[in-house]
Amino acid sequence: MTNQSLGLIGLSYKTAPIQVRESLMIPPKQKPAFLSEARATFDGLAILSTCNRMEFYGHVTGSQCATESLQSFLHHSLDLSNAEPYLYYKQTNDASRHLMRVACGLDSMVLGESQVLGQVHESLLSSEAASLASPELRTLFRAAVKAGKRAHQETNLGKFPVSVASVAIERILLETGSLCDLHVAVIGAGKTGSLAGKLLRKKTVAKLTIVNRDLERAKALEVDACVQAVPLEELREAVSHADVVISATDAPHMILGPEHIVPRKDRPLLLVDLAVPRDIDPFLNELPRVTLLDIDHLRNDIAHSKAAREAEIPQVEKIIEKELALLNQRLPMIGIEPTIAALRQKAESIRKTELSRILDELGPIDGSIAEKLEFFSSALVNKLLHEPTLHLRRGHTDLDVQGIRRLFGLQEPRSHK
């Protein structure tokens, strides 16, 4: 990987309020066009989008600086007017270390939460599907996933996982005292919504309604008599019967507004919005007997959950530094391996051609002699290529690579794009 060829631009809950994070979200319908345009600029691009962060990882080759390329591209493709003061920029080793910290859960609102590890992996899969996963970017993300898995397997950071959903439910219990007599509606049957439903059943909620656009997906969560699935068209009715509403969808716009609220005389309504962009209109907090909490309101609660995990941070950081060192050993080899493979392939092709020619000239010979000629020619090629291969892998430069290709008449490697 050439110098400054990996860059990161992003913002998170640490640097920006929720409304600013929302402004950088790319609607699903616009994402294909965004990625298509990115292919003209980047060898690799990955978008890591979670409820608490929006990060763009770019890889370019040559003398370009990936961070500068990202900045130019994002300014052209997105409206950064609100986000600009909150953005952070990282490159090369700092960007790699940051992604590993994210995958390990060290940069999460809930320290050590494991859901982000899957989101890092999904980010790579999306990049691969869009033909934007360069070998360097793929190697980086796989190294980050490996670091995250090690952190959760080898330390106590992963033995007591705490998600945003679980913190939200603990906050609900503080507000309500108990769930045994309450009706809770969960909007969304994705990862966060499903986890919230699972945790609510463990807390013996009296009744649970799952509201989702895809009714079949919601019905998959009907695991016992207390759980009912309804389509999104019945949202108003579901909210009218609920004491607590948790919303966690990936909708690009608000889905719960004043039109869904039936006036209440004696029954309070607690709304908890775990989505980014927000699902619930903030105006609802102004209505009588309605309390609205969004993900920023949970920040103090989440801070208390950090204490039990902070003791594991030094051990996790050791894992990250070890994986980072291994990554930095692998990355320089990625660009040289196609040249080494092409050199060996050409040498092997010449060996076989010349061996076949000499065997034809010799005519019928003893099989043992033919085997010895095969062994001799193969050993000769391997010995001749041993030192050049070591040199290229240990300390190659771009001049070495191009010089080797010109010297041996090797074709340029195909682009991954």
Salt bridges, closest charged atoms under 4 A:
GLU22 OE2 - ARG278 NE 3.05
GLU37 OE2 - HIS76 NE2 2.86
GLU55 OE2 - ARG53 NH1 3.29
GLU55 OE2 - HIS98 NE2 2.63
GLU84 OE1 - HIS75 NE2 2.94
ASP94 OD1 - ARG97 NH1 3.67
ASP107 OD1 - LYS14 NZ 2.90
ASP107 OD2 - ARG53 NH1 2.81
GLU122 OE2 - LYS191 NZ 2.46
GLU128 OE2 - ARG138 NE 3.01
GLU128 OE2 - ARG142 NH2 3.99
GLU136 OE1 - HIS59 ND1 3.75
GLU154 OE2 - ARG150 NE 2.88
GLU170 OE2 - LYS203 NZ 3.15
GLU175 OE2 - ARG171 NE 3.19
GLU237 OE2 - HIS241 NE2 3.97
ASP243 OD1 - ARG267 NH2 3.35
GLU259 OE2 - HIS260 ND1 3.55
ASP294 OD1 - HIS297 ND1 3.04
ASP296 OD1 - ARG21 NH2 3.67
ASP296 OD1 - ARG299 NH2 3.50
ASP301 OD2 - ARG171 NH1 2.81
GLU317 OE2 - ARG101 NH1 3.12
GLU321 OE2 - ARG97 NE 2.80
GLU323 OE1 - LYS146 NZ 3.60
GLU323 OE2 - ARG150 NH1 2.92
GLU337 OE2 - ARG393 NE 2.93
GLU348 OE2 - ARG351 NH2 2.68
GLU354 OE1 - ARG357 NH2 2.97
GLU361 OE2 - ARG357 NH1 2.78
GLU374 OE2 - ARG351 NH2 3.02
ASP400 OD2 - HIS391 NE2 3.64
